[in-house]
Amino acid sequence: MKLILVLFLLLTPLSELNKIAKINAHKKEAKEAYLAEDFEKAAHHYRFLVDSLGVMEDEVLLNLANSLYKIQDTTSAKNLYTDVLSNSSSREIKSMAYQQLGTIDFSLKKYEEALNHYKNALKQYPGNEDARYNYELLKKILEEQEEKNQEQQQQNQENQENKDEQSQDKKNKDQQNQDQENKDQENQEQQNQENQENQQQQDERQEGEEQQQQDEREKQKKEKSEEGEENEENPEDRQPTTAEKLDEMNISEEKARMILEAMKNNEIQYIQQNKRKAKKPKKSGKPDW
């Protein structure tokens, strides 16, 4: 083995040896920084290995992507994970790349994409327990979210149905109120028309009565006028009035009243005397006849 190493060193150019030494040194620095969670420094060394020294090893690319993700350079990390999936022949490395892509999509709330990445990670390497845990957890979250969405949709549907029912009830009530208003208006118009017709009939009847009374007065006036004309034409046929008779007898109304009072008093005395005579007792011993 030592002989082979010596032969390798003798046959390898000095510049190549220096490159190998530099690669090993940066790998060591990168690994130590990564384990110390100094991801900024780790990313610097891994980036130098890839870009400057042309190291395209799966582990280096994967760790560089992990370091970039830790320092929140998500876009560069996703591109490197995709390159690992395209270039690596290791199923375990691909499984880890899929797992990290799922974690990035999960942080971006792209849950369906994240679930597919976790599923592909398990397909590549079923022993990836982190990917399995993430897959089961996210699947449960999505199922609960789906149930919640269905409940929300059902609630929204019920609310919409209640809203539609209330709206329909309101329309029906408004229609009923409108119908009642129309009916009341029709009744009022009909009542007004009936009142108007009754008033018109009453006015016509009153007008007829007034006209009849006017005609009757005109008739009486005419009759009186005609009677007066007849009396003027035939004064002998007209009966004299009391005043005229008194004038003929040359007796005043006052004197005539006194005579009537005296006659009335004499009549009363006569009646009273007759009553007293009827009350005298009959003589005894004599027959009534």
Buried (B, 14 or more C-beta within 10 A) or exposed (E): EEEEEEEEEEEEEEEEEEBEEBBEEBBEBBBEBBEEEBBEBBBBBBBBBBEEBEBEBBBBBBBBBBBBBBEEBEEBBBEBBEBBBEEBEBBBBBBBBBBBBBBBBBEEEBBEBBBBBBBBBBBBBEEBEBBBEBBEEBBEBBEEEEEEEEEEEEEEEEEEEEEEEEEEEEEEEEEEEEEEEEEEEEEEEEEEEEEEEEEEEEEEEEEEEEEEEEEEEEEEEEEEEEEEEEEEEEEEEEEEEEEEEBEEEEEEEEEBEEEEEEEEEEEEEEEEEEEEEEEEEEEEEEEEE
